[in-house]
Amino acid sequence: MKKGLALVISLCMLVAVFAVAGCSPKEEDGAVKMGLGINTSIAKSRDMAGDVLAQAQVDTTMAAVAFDKEGRIVKVQIDVAQVRVAYNAEMQVTSDKTEVLKTKKERGNDYNMKRVSNIGKEWFEQIAALEEWMIGKTVAEVKALKVKVVDDAHQHVPDVPELTSSVTITVESYIAAVEKAWQNAIDVEGLETLGLGQKISIGKSRDASADVTAQAQVDTTIAATGFDKDGKVIATLIDVAQVRVAFDAEGKVSSDKSANVMTKKERGNDYNMKRVSNIGKEWFEQMAAFEEWMVGKTVSEIKGLKVKVVDAAHQNVPDVPELTSSVTITVESYIAAVEEAFANKR
């Protein structure tokens, strides 16, 4: 009896120690929500003027974030697709429209920030430090980060001792993407790892001709995907930043460079796919069905989806009974983004 009582007392003391330490032997601080946040700017696009040629620049910041039951960040991945589409004096595209385009993280040391960094760190090293700083904080705490103005291009540089020697980049777009991820967060269960994947194309950018003016188009497909311990998808959030930068006949940017650029999901019914859909569904509705289909599957199983060619613009449309009435969009870029999310998971 005395031994049994002693064991109970010992267990109670152990539980109390965990409670005081702010943790639990049952690991109650895991992810219960995950979100994808995206913001896009075309502000750095330039006009043709004198010897300077026109160039569209689309900067799409993306964040995949997992949160615990208190709204604290437990996992976060941030990246930027900084994409330029260059034109010659005749407003013909000179950028390689077939090039495999990389994000800032993927470019690694080739991004070449270190040579101008006063702390000798590349972009991927600085964003890793910022991500690590965010862990354990709520979005409100992240937004409250003290910042300073360094110059016109760096208006929000961290001004706290723990980041002084590791982060000198301006962070407003990264924090905004994390905040969007919180606003868009969905409930999840069993999340062990979280990945961020993307695919970028400028293939639909067009030259000026006798009939039309030039227009750059950057399509960035992004997937935030959560996986269980067996590598199966527990949830995925997929979106596309389909961004067009229009030029007039003189090669000047005619798009509003200060506009709030929305993704396909954010545009909702205004994306206006339903009017040409033979199943009467908008893009966001079709994507929701495709995301749901992926749950419980491995990446290999997702890549094994049977598809069909519908026309030149729809080469990979799902051809399985469970998706016939819900998904008629071509899905190759979405699958590729989820595959990359799996490769990047942590």
Buried (B, 14 or more C-beta within 10 A) or exposed (E): EEEEEEEEEEEEEEEEEEEEEEEEEEEEBBBBBBBBBBBBBBEBBBBBEEEEBBBBBBBBBBBBBBBBEEBBBBBBBBBBBBBBBBBEEEBEBEBEBEEEBBBBBBBEEEBEBBEEBEEEBBBBBBBBBBBEBBEEBBBEEBBEBEBEEBEEEBEBBBEEEEBEEBBBBBBBBBBBBBBBBBEBBEEBEBBBBBBBBBBBBBEBBBBBEEEEBBBBBBBBBBBBBBBBEEBBBBBBBBBBBBBBBBBBEEBBBBBEBEEEBBBBBBBEEEBEBBEEBEEEBBBBBBBBBBBBBBEEBBBEEBEEBEBEEBEEEBEBBBEEEEBEEBBBBBBBBBBBBBBBBBEBBE
